[in-house]
Amino acid sequence: MSLRFRLLLSFTSVVIVSVILFVLSSYLLSVAVTGDVRSLNNFYKIHYSLHPLSEEEESLFLDLKYLAKNDPEQLKNMQLLEKYNTDLKMEKAALVVRVNDSILYAAPSLSSVDFPFILPEYDMRNNVIRNTLNAGSRFFSYSKFDFYFSSETKEKGSIFVIHERSPFAQVIRRMLPILIGLFAVILLLTGFLLYRYVTRKIIKPLDQLRRSAEHIKDGDLTFELKAASKDEVGQLVQTFDQMRQRLYESIQLQLHYEENRKQLISNISHDLRTPITTIKGYAEGIRDGVTNTEEKLNKYVSAIHTRASDMERLVNELLYFSKLDLKKEPFSFQKLELSAFLYNTADDMSIEFHNQHVDVTWENMPEQPLFVLADREKLKRVLINLFDNCLKYMNQPPKCITIAVNHDEDDVVIAITDNGPGIPEEAIPHIFERFYRVEPSRNQTVAGGSGLGLAIAQQIIEGHGGKIRASSELGRGTSISFTLKRVR
């Protein structure tokens, strides 16, 4: 059984049970009032029709009834009628005496009531002696007795003991069927609106969750959910969509890692195969006696040593990068005066700069000491890697490297710019990836290096809590900048 059908069944049951209980309680109330278990049809004959008078009023009514039967002429005595009316007035009732079609006596409190037109017709058998009547907006309950003043003259008379009641009771008596119908309509409408509200607020979001789960089961993680409310169901939908988004991002990251892993294996294989092939060729030449002179032997041995050194450097850089990537390389942070550190690092590279005829330019160097929080050895490795990249790719004079420093209240930005050939725009987002080279053939004689220098620099700078970025323009050079935390 679906949740939607269960909700519909529950709301319908509530409406039906409520109506049944209301009708049953009305029936029991009518039985309690009338004492008649068959009084359902007479439920609207309210209590005042059966018991219009109190006990004292009823006693006075019986006295008047006795006079009407035994000495009816006494009921024309105005003093006697005044006395009875005074006694009834103590009980908040009043006396009316009718002779034929005229009113013989009416209590002064009822002087504004036009009794000849509202009193019931004569009923000499007195079948109905208790009932109610209306006089405009006023509502009365009464007990009456019809009699003859004289059997010869057949002069008819009536005595009425009247008690004014609240008109609200009469309104309820008349409006009760409408109220019952209105109650049923309101109950049905409320149940329907509640059902629609619950359907819209709960069923539809749950149906969206079901369809989204089916998409996820089928491998489609692009089915987006949007929460239509901020209640618990809306929060559930939002959390589910966040889970879907995280799962999608995780799978995309896994695919990216898998692609990187394949590319890494391919790049390592290529970069190791080249020096191994060279070493193998030179070793075979020595074995086959090609090196028949000492000069040739020294040349072959020197080439083998150079290629072995390249392999050793590649393996060391790969191991170092792996430690950084796995967060297993510890950082030793200290307060470092930046200007002196930059000058000293550039001075360590002075021989390489001199050999390749490179001019070093300084821009925006701070006049006052500027301190940063950094690991001295790792930061030096970043700068050397960046300088090496400049030296590798600047291929035409004049060669120039610019070192610039900018800072604000919290960060320091170091930028190293060369005037080399530049990097294609589509390659800039990838240059910090491991083993990536702009030159796709990975020919070390053209591109040089292992392709790990910028990847290592990025890991070190991010380990310092900074960011590294690149900008370049073909034919005009490349700029690598990174940030460090300033120490005040």
C-alpha positions as CSV (number, residue, x, y, z in Angstrom):
1,M,0.0,0.0,0.0
2,S,1.5,3.3,-1.1
3,L,2.1,6.2,1.4
4,R,-0.2,8.4,-0.7
5,F,-3.1,5.9,-0.4
6,R,-2.4,5.5,3.4
7,L,-2.6,9.2,3.9
8,L,-5.9,9.5,1.9
9,L,-7.3,6.5,3.8
10,S,-6.3,8.0,7.2
11,F,-7.8,11.5,6.4
12,T,-11.0,9.9,5.1
13,S,-11.3,7.7,8.3
14,V,-10.8,10.8,10.4
15,V,-13.7,12.6,8.6
16,I,-16.0,9.6,8.7
17,V,-15.3,8.8,12.4
18,S,-15.7,12.5,13.4
19,V,-19.1,12.7,11.6
20,I,-20.3,9.4,13.2
21,L,-19.2,10.6,16.7
22,F,-20.9,13.9,16.2
23,V,-24.2,12.3,15.1
24,L,-24.0,9.8,17.9
25,S,-23.4,12.4,20.5
26,S,-26.3,14.4,19.2
27,Y,-28.6,11.4,19.5
28,L,-27.4,10.6,23.0
29,L,-28.0,14.2,24.0
30,S,-31.5,14.1,22.6
31,V,-32.2,10.9,24.5
32,A,-30.8,12.4,27.7
33,V,-33.0,15.5,27.3
34,T,-36.2,13.8,26.1
35,G,-35.9,10.4,27.8
36,D,-37.2,8.9,24.5
37,V,-34.8,6.6,22.6
38,R,-36.9,7.2,19.5
39,S,-36.5,10.9,19.7
40,L,-33.9,11.3,16.9
41,N,-36.6,12.7,14.6
42,N,-37.7,15.1,17.4
43,F,-34.2,16.1,18.3
44,Y,-34.9,19.7,17.3
45,K,-37.8,19.9,19.8
46,I,-35.6,21.5,22.4
47,H,-35.9,21.1,26.2
48,Y,-38.2,24.1,26.6
49,S,-40.9,22.5,24.6
50,L,-41.1,19.6,27.2
51,H,-40.2,21.4,30.4
52,P,-41.0,25.0,29.9
53,L,-41.5,25.9,33.6
54,S,-39.6,25.4,36.8
55,E,-41.1,23.5,39.7
56,E,-42.5,26.7,41.4
57,E,-43.9,27.9,38.1
58,E,-45.5,24.5,37.5
59,S,-47.1,24.6,40.9
60,L,-48.7,28.0,40.3
61,F,-49.8,26.7,36.8
62,L,-51.5,23.8,38.5
63,D,-53.4,26.1,40.9
64,L,-54.6,28.2,37.9
65,K,-55.5,25.0,36.1
66,Y,-57.5,23.8,39.1
67,L,-59.5,27.1,39.2
68,A,-60.1,26.8,35.4
69,K,-61.7,23.4,36.0
70,N,-63.7,24.1,39.2
71,D,-64.3,27.8,39.4
72,P,-63.4,29.5,36.1
73,E,-65.2,32.7,36.9
74,Q,-62.5,33.4,39.5
75,L,-60.1,33.9,36.6
76,K,-61.9,37.1,35.6
77,N,-60.9,38.6,39.0
78,M,-58.2,41.1,38.1
79,Q,-56.9,41.3,41.7
80,L,-56.5,37.5,41.8
81,L,-54.7,37.5,38.5
82,E,-52.4,40.3,39.7
83,K,-51.6,38.2,42.7
84,Y,-50.8,35.1,40.6
85,N,-48.7,37.3,38.2
86,T,-46.7,38.7,41.2
87,D,-46.0,35.2,42.4
88,L,-44.9,34.2,38.9
89,K,-42.8,37.3,38.5
90,M,-40.7,36.1,41.5
91,E,-39.9,33.1,39.3
92,K,-39.2,35.4,36.2
93,A,-42.4,34.2,34.6
94,A,-45.6,36.0,33.6
95,L,-49.4,35.3,33.3
96,V,-51.6,35.8,30.3
97,V,-55.4,35.1,30.3
98,R,-57.3,34.9,27.0
99,V,-61.1,35.1,26.6
100,N,-62.3,34.0,23.2
101,D,-60.1,36.0,20.8
102,S,-59.1,38.9,23.1
103,I,-56.6,39.2,25.9
104,L,-58.3,39.6,29.3
105,Y,-55.0,40.0,31.2
106,A,-51.3,40.2,30.3
107,A,-48.5,40.8,32.6
108,P,-47.2,44.4,32.4
109,S,-43.7,43.1,31.4
110,L,-45.3,41.7,28.3
111,S,-47.2,44.8,27.3
112,S,-45.2,45.2,24.1
113,V,-46.0,41.7,22.8
114,D,-49.0,41.4,20.4
115,F,-50.4,38.2,21.9
116,P,-53.6,37.9,19.9
117,F,-51.6,37.1,16.8
118,I,-49.0,34.8,18.2
119,L,-50.9,32.7,20.8
120,P,-51.8,29.2,19.6
121,E,-55.3,28.2,18.6
122,Y,-57.8,26.8,21.1
123,D,-57.4,23.2,21.8
124,M,-60.2,22.3,24.1
125,R,-58.9,18.7,24.4
126,N,-55.6,20.1,25.6
127,N,-53.5,17.7,23.6
128,V,-50.5,20.1,23.5
129,I,-50.2,22.2,26.6
130,R,-46.4,22.9,26.5
131,N,-44.5,24.5,23.6
132,T,-42.6,27.6,22.5
133,L,-43.5,30.7,20.5
134,N,-41.8,33.7,18.9
135,A,-42.6,37.3,19.2
136,G,-40.3,39.1,16.8
137,S,-36.8,38.6,18.2
138,R,-38.1,37.4,21.5
139,F,-38.5,33.7,22.4
140,F,-40.9,32.2,25.0
141,S,-41.7,28.9,26.4
142,Y,-45.2,28.3,27.9
143,S,-47.7,26.0,29.5
144,K,-51.3,26.6,28.7
145,F,-54.8,25.2,29.5
146,D,-57.9,25.8,27.5
147,F,-61.3,25.7,29.2
148,Y,-64.9,27.0,29.1
149,F,-66.0,29.7,31.4
150,S,-69.6,28.4,31.2
151,S,-70.9,25.3,29.6
152,E,-74.1,27.1,28.6
153,T,-72.5,30.1,26.9
154,K,-69.5,28.2,25.6
155,E,-67.3,31.1,26.3
156,K,-63.8,29.9,25.7
157,G,-60.8,30.8,27.8
158,S,-57.1,30.1,28.1
159,I,-54.5,30.6,30.8
160,F,-50.8,30.9,29.8
161,V,-47.8,30.8,32.1
162,I,-45.0,32.2,30.0
163,H,-41.3,32.3,30.6
164,E,-39.1,34.3,28.3
165,R,-36.0,32.5,27.1
166,S,-32.8,33.4,25.3
167,P,-33.4,33.7,21.5
168,F,-30.0,32.0,21.0
169,A,-31.7,28.7,21.9
170,Q,-34.2,29.2,19.1
171,V,-31.5,30.2,16.7
172,I,-29.6,27.0,17.6
173,R,-32.8,25.0,17.2
174,R,-33.3,26.3,13.7
175,M,-29.7,26.5,12.7
176,L,-28.6,23.1,14.0
177,P,-29.2,21.1,10.7
178,I,-27.2,23.8,8.8
179,L,-24.5,23.7,11.5
180,I,-24.2,19.9,11.2
181,G,-24.0,20.2,7.4
182,L,-21.5,23.0,7.6
183,F,-19.4,21.0,10.1
184,A,-19.3,18.1,7.8
185,V,-18.4,20.3,4.8
186,I,-15.6,22.1,6.8
187,L,-14.3,18.7,8.0
188,L,-14.2,17.3,4.5
189,L,-12.6,20.5,3.1
190,T,-10.0,20.5,5.9
191,G,-9.2,16.9,5.3
192,F,-8.9,17.5,1.6
193,L,-6.7,20.6,2.0
194,L,-4.5,18.8,4.6
195,Y,-4.2,15.9,2.2
196,R,-3.1,18.2,-0.6
197,Y,-0.7,20.0,1.7
198,V,0.9,16.8,2.9
199,T,1.0,15.4,-0.7
200,R,2.8,18.6,-1.9
201,K,5.1,18.9,1.0
202,I,6.0,15.3,1.6
203,I,4.9,12.9,-1.2
204,K,6.3,15.0,-4.1
205,P,9.7,15.5,-2.5
206,L,9.9,11.8,-1.6
207,D,8.9,10.9,-5.1
208,Q,11.8,13.2,-6.3
209,L,14.1,11.4,-3.9
210,R,13.0,8.1,-5.3
211,R,13.6,9.1,-8.9
212,S,17.0,10.6,-8.0
213,A,17.9,7.3,-6.2
214,E,16.9,5.4,-9.3
215,H,19.1,7.7,-11.4
216,I,22.0,7.1,-9.0
217,K,21.4,3.4,-9.2
218,D,21.6,3.6,-13.0
219,G,24.9,5.5,-12.7
220,D,23.5,8.9,-13.6
221,L,24.8,11.4,-11.0
222,T,23.7,14.6,-12.9
223,F,20.0,14.5,-11.8
224,E,19.8,17.6,-9.7
225,L,17.3,18.0,-6.8
226,K,16.0,21.4,-5.6
227,A,14.4,21.8,-2.2
228,A,11.1,23.6,-2.4
229,S,10.9,24.3,1.3
230,K,13.1,24.7,4.4
231,D,11.4,22.3,6.6
232,E,12.6,18.8,7.6
233,V,11.6,17.3,4.2
234,G,13.3,20.2,2.4
235,Q,16.5,19.7,4.5
236,L,16.4,16.0,3.6
237,V,16.1,16.8,-0.1
238,Q,18.9,19.3,0.2
239,T,21.1,16.9,2.1
240,F,20.4,14.1,-0.4
241,D,21.4,16.4,-3.3
242,Q,24.6,17.4,-1.5
243,M,25.4,13.7,-1.1
244,R,24.7,13.2,-4.8
245,Q,27.0,16.1,-5.6
246,R,29.7,14.9,-3.3
247,L,29.4,11.4,-4.8
248,Y,29.6,12.9,-8.3
249,E,32.7,15.0,-7.4
250,S,34.3,12.0,-5.8
251,I,33.8,9.8,-8.9
252,Q,35.1,12.6,-11.1
253,L,38.1,13.0,-8.8
254,Q,38.6,9.2,-8.9
255,L,38.5,9.3,-12.7
256,H,40.9,12.2,-12.7
257,Y,43.3,10.4,-10.3
258,E,43.0,7.3,-12.5
259,E,43.9,9.3,-15.6
260,N,46.7,11.0,-13.7
261,R,48.0,7.6,-12.5
262,K,48.0,6.2,-16.1
263,Q,49.7,9.4,-17.3
264,L,52.2,9.2,-14.4
265,I,53.1,5.6,-15.2
266,S,53.5,6.5,-18.9
267,N,55.7,9.5,-18.1
268,I,57.9,7.7,-15.7
269,S,58.3,4.8,-18.1
270,H,59.3,7.2,-20.8
271,D,61.7,9.3,-18.7
272,L,63.4,6.2,-17.3
273,R,63.5,4.3,-20.6
274,T,65.5,7.0,-22.4
275,P,68.6,7.1,-20.0
276,I,68.3,3.3,-19.5
277,T,68.5,2.8,-23.3
278,T,71.5,5.2,-23.5
279,I,73.3,3.4,-20.6
280,K,72.6,0.0,-22.2
281,G,73.9,1.2,-25.6
282,Y,77.1,2.6,-24.1
283,A,77.6,-0.5,-22.0
284,E,77.2,-2.8,-25.0
285,G,79.7,-0.6,-26.9
286,I,82.3,-1.1,-24.1
287,R,81.5,-4.9,-24.0
288,D,81.9,-5.2,-27.8
289,G,85.3,-3.5,-27.7
290,V,84.2,-0.3,-29.4
291,T,86.1,1.7,-26.8
292,N,89.5,0.6,-28.1
293,T,91.1,3.8,-26.9
294,E,91.3,5.3,-23.5
295,E,89.7,8.5,-24.8
296,K,86.6,6.6,-26.1
297,L,86.4,4.6,-22.9
298,N,86.4,7.8,-20.8
299,K,83.7,9.3,-23.1
300,Y,81.5,6.2,-22.8
301,V,81.9,6.0,-19.0
302,S,81.2,9.7,-18.6
303,A,78.0,9.4,-20.7
304,I,76.9,6.4,-18.6
305,H,77.6,8.4,-15.4
306,T,75.6,11.4,-16.7
307,R,72.6,9.3,-17.6
308,A,72.7,7.5,-14.3
309,S,72.9,10.8,-12.5
310,D,69.8,11.9,-14.5
311,M,67.9,8.8,-13.4
312,E,69.0,9.3,-9.8
313,R,67.8,12.9,-9.8
314,L,64.5,11.8,-11.4
315,V,63.9,9.1,-8.7
316,N,64.9,11.5,-5.9
317,E,62.5,14.2,-7.2
318,L,59.7,11.6,-7.6
319,L,60.3,10.4,-4.1
320,Y,60.4,13.9,-2.7
321,F,57.2,14.8,-4.5
322,S,55.5,11.6,-3.2
323,K,56.4,12.6,0.3
324,L,55.0,16.1,-0.2
325,D,51.8,14.7,-1.8
326,L,51.2,12.2,1.0
327,K,51.9,14.9,3.7
328,K,54.8,12.9,5.0
329,E,57.5,15.5,4.5
330,P,57.7,17.6,7.6
331,F,57.9,21.4,7.5
332,S,60.1,23.5,9.8
333,F,58.7,27.0,9.8
334,Q,60.7,29.9,11.1
335,K,60.6,33.7,10.9
336,L,62.5,34.6,7.8
337,E,63.6,38.1,6.6
338,L,62.5,37.9,2.9
339,S,64.8,40.4,1.1
340,A,68.0,38.9,2.4
341,F,66.8,35.4,1.7
342,L,66.0,36.3,-1.9
343,Y,69.3,38.0,-2.5
344,N,71.2,35.0,-1.0
345,T,69.3,32.5,-3.2
346,A,69.9,34.5,-6.3
347,D,73.6,34.8,-5.4
348,D,73.8,31.0,-5.2
349,M,72.6,30.9,-8.8
350,S,75.0,33.6,-9.9
351,I,77.3,31.3,-11.8
352,E,74.5,29.8,-13.8
353,F,73.2,33.3,-14.5
354,H,76.6,34.4,-15.6
355,N,77.3,31.4,-17.8
356,Q,74.0,31.9,-19.7
357,H,74.3,35.7,-19.8
358,V,71.2,36.4,-17.7
359,D,70.5,39.8,-16.1
360,V,68.6,39.8,-12.8
361,T,66.4,42.8,-12.1
362,W,64.8,43.6,-8.8
363,E,61.4,45.4,-8.4
364,N,59.5,46.8,-5.4
365,M,62.0,45.5,-2.9
366,P,60.9,46.6,0.5
367,E,63.1,49.2,2.2
368,Q,62.2,48.0,5.6
369,P,62.8,44.4,6.8
370,L,59.9,42.2,5.7
371,F,59.4,38.9,7.6
372,V,57.5,35.8,6.5
373,L,56.8,32.4,8.1
374,A,58.6,29.8,5.9
375,D,60.7,26.6,5.8
376,R,64.0,28.0,4.6
377,E,65.2,24.9,2.7
378,K,61.9,24.1,1.0
379,L,61.4,27.8,0.0
380,K,64.9,27.8,-1.4
381,R,64.1,24.7,-3.4
382,V,61.0,26.5,-4.9
383,L,63.1,29.5,-6.0
384,I,65.8,27.3,-7.5
385,N,63.2,25.3,-9.4
386,L,61.7,28.5,-10.8
387,F,65.1,29.9,-11.7
388,D,66.0,26.6,-13.4
389,N,62.8,26.8,-15.5
390,C,63.7,30.3,-16.6
391,L,67.2,29.2,-17.6
392,K,65.9,26.2,-19.5
393,Y,63.4,28.0,-21.6
394,M,65.0,31.4,-22.3
395,N,66.6,30.7,-25.7
396,Q,67.3,34.1,-27.2
397,P,69.2,37.1,-25.9
398,P,68.9,39.4,-24.1
399,K,67.9,37.1,-21.3
400,C,66.4,38.7,-18.2
401,I,64.8,37.5,-15.0
402,T,62.8,40.0,-12.9
403,I,62.2,39.4,-9.1
404,A,59.4,41.5,-7.7
405,V,57.9,41.6,-4.1
406,N,54.5,43.1,-3.2
407,H,52.8,42.8,0.2
408,D,49.7,43.9,2.2
409,E,48.8,43.5,5.9
410,D,48.6,39.7,5.8
411,D,50.4,38.3,2.7
412,V,53.5,38.7,0.7
413,V,53.5,38.0,-3.1
414,I,56.8,37.0,-4.8
415,A,56.8,37.1,-8.6
416,I,59.6,35.7,-10.9
417,T,59.3,36.7,-14.5
418,D,61.4,35.8,-17.5
419,N,61.4,37.1,-21.1
420,G,61.3,33.6,-22.7
421,P,59.1,32.3,-25.5
422,G,56.0,32.1,-23.2
423,I,53.5,29.3,-22.7
424,P,50.4,28.6,-24.8
425,E,47.2,29.7,-23.0
426,E,45.7,26.2,-23.1
427,A,48.8,24.8,-21.4
428,I,48.8,27.2,-18.4
429,P,46.2,25.3,-16.3
430,H,48.3,22.1,-16.6
431,I,51.9,23.3,-15.9
432,F,51.7,22.5,-12.2
433,E,50.7,18.9,-12.9
434,R,53.4,16.3,-12.3
435,F,55.4,15.2,-15.3
436,Y,53.6,17.8,-17.5
437,R,55.6,19.4,-20.3
438,V,54.5,21.9,-22.8
439,E,56.7,20.0,-25.4
440,P,54.5,16.9,-25.9
441,S,57.3,14.6,-27.2
442,R,59.1,14.8,-23.8
443,N,62.4,15.3,-25.6
444,Q,64.8,16.3,-22.8
445,T,67.1,17.9,-25.2
446,V,64.3,20.3,-26.2
447,A,62.3,20.7,-23.0
448,G,64.8,19.5,-20.3
449,G,64.0,18.4,-16.8
450,S,61.7,15.8,-15.3
451,G,58.5,17.7,-15.3
452,L,58.3,17.7,-11.5
453,G,59.8,21.1,-10.7
454,L,56.6,23.1,-10.7
455,A,54.6,20.3,-9.1
456,I,57.0,20.3,-6.2
457,A,56.9,24.1,-6.0
458,Q,53.1,24.0,-5.8
459,Q,53.2,21.3,-3.0
460,I,55.7,23.3,-1.0
461,I,53.8,26.6,-1.4
462,E,50.5,25.0,-0.5
463,G,52.2,23.5,2.5
464,H,53.0,27.0,3.6
465,G,49.3,28.0,3.3
466,G,49.9,30.0,0.2
467,K,48.9,29.8,-3.5
468,I,51.0,29.7,-6.7
469,R,49.8,30.8,-10.1
470,A,51.2,31.4,-13.6
471,S,50.6,33.9,-16.3
472,S,52.2,34.0,-19.7
473,E,52.1,35.6,-23.1
474,L,53.6,33.9,-26.2
475,G,56.7,35.7,-27.3
476,R,56.9,37.9,-24.2
477,G,57.7,35.6,-21.3
478,T,56.2,33.9,-18.3
479,S,55.6,35.0,-14.7
480,I,55.2,32.6,-11.7
481,S,54.0,34.2,-8.5
482,F,53.3,32.8,-5.1
483,T,52.1,34.0,-1.7
484,L,53.5,33.6,1.8
485,K,52.1,34.6,5.2
486,R,53.5,37.8,6.6
487,V,54.8,37.9,10.2
488,R,54.4,41.3,11.8
